[in-house]
């Protein structure tokens, strides 16, 4: 299955715009320095706050996630009928892997590997003022993750690496880490954070990591903290700004919906992680201020936890699953009827994919302008 030409065109166009966005905060910083006649690189700042922020981000976020999980569970916010043993194992393994396996490896990467291969650049950017570093990293980190996420929805062969994140028929804070291991390994913000700490941008990078973790966890959570903003008219201006700036439960829950037919769900967009602003800029945003009635994948048949976590190394035993040994790249929910076969060749590629069902719409243009 090839990428739809319209999707390919939008990816190329938006990539060019992204290059400008990546460069913008750096350019603004240097323009500000030029106007003020300020040359901070001549007197590098000490990164002595790194240790404090490292412990605060590690332990503070861990406690926050644990507390949120307890609130969700005790409040009955998980759909316990659907949260069976297989789903619990999937959530638990995906949650534990970054903490117990990937984080120690990346710590070694930062402490041993980087000084070995790049001995001359330690703290080379320690002169960058804290808030400029924070601004630059916010853009660079989150825009990159927006693209990583978006491409896993729009490039068909990438979909199965991200499918685990969408398979659950419920929402909760554990969804933030429910990913195939290879999806996590090949893009994890802790690589970037480790490198930035080594380069001297540690305090800024760690604060970005902490804030981003909180926003993304809350966006996946079943605690719908944004509902009061939509209910009370006096808060509507706040809601208007906030839902266009960061990911909220309403906008991100829509991304996890099992259908787009109700005008609420929108798995073809709303790709933002920390910032929803990227979706607004690139035309992939859908804001309804409502919550979907159903989550997950319409054709999900409980693929085994090990297949969801380690595909393609381990395959699903569910016949016809996208994760099965002979499974399709993108599964078709309802095949064309025999009476339609003779006319199917006359369909355009986009029209054909529109007839194929749920995730086949991954390759269709996500937004008509």
Buried (B, 14 or more C-beta within 10 A) or exposed (E): BEBBEBBBEBBEEBEEEBEEBBEEBBEEBEEEBEEEEEEBEEEBBEBEBBEEBBEBBBEBBEEBBEEBBEBBBEEEBBBEEEBEEBBEBBBBBBBEBBEEEBBEBBEEBBEEBBEEEEEEBEBBBBBBBBEBBBBBBBBBBBBBBBBBBBBBBBBBEBBBBBBBBBBBBBBBBBBBBBBBBBBBBEBBBBBBBBBBBBBBBBBBBBBBBBBBBBBBBBBBBBBBEBBEBBEEEEBEEEBEEBBBBBBBBBBBBBBBBBBBEBEBBBBBBBBBBBBBBBBBBBBBBBBBBBBBEEBBBBBBEBBBBBBBBBBEEBBBEBEEBBBBEEBBBBBBEEEBEEEEEEEEEEBEBBEBBEBBBBBBBBBBBBBEE
